[in-house]
């Protein structure tokens, strides 16, 4: 077959109607993804004030929230408000510098000195900076996803944007001054034999005139030289509750 014959075959096999339908389906899926549903439901707040005297009740609240929502917020968690504000301001200052200044810090490689300075079980804290969006109905700050880590702790400023998928609808995680948002990761769902839930979440585009800042800390577990599969812990398995999730490999470097 010569080149002209191959070209003719390609043209014949092209189905325009099929391609247009696929394009329309993609647009419909994206429109649904961008739909913002308003509801009165709210991610559970867990007050850590007086934890030394009331730790059993707080543990029960954490367990219930982890099993039903996969998300909760710690309030009165003891971290000084000025420290939290300095973190948020630091993210603003870095991202709002001149582009040429920021370029010198950009790399796809992990600098060795950062590995030495930061606990290896924490993946280099991620500082997210979401600029103002003039057309928020056309995009998302972060698409629907779940975290593969063990646990995620998030500090967000006072601009709403984070949403959790719960009971087949998107729930706004309303910021509380100085709070810490906690969500269950996929690894913790596996070792808990599906008792604790790792749920989907997203970030809607920022409509405010100022940028939104969120700082996430991912707890990934301990890396070993020999990568072995992890599964539900034995104490959570029985004839009534057999292992329902397959074993997975924990690759800390990839989280």
Order of alpha helices (4+ residues) and beta strands (2+ residues): alpha-alpha-beta-alpha-beta-alpha-alpha-alpha-beta-beta-beta-beta-beta-beta-alpha-beta-beta-beta-beta
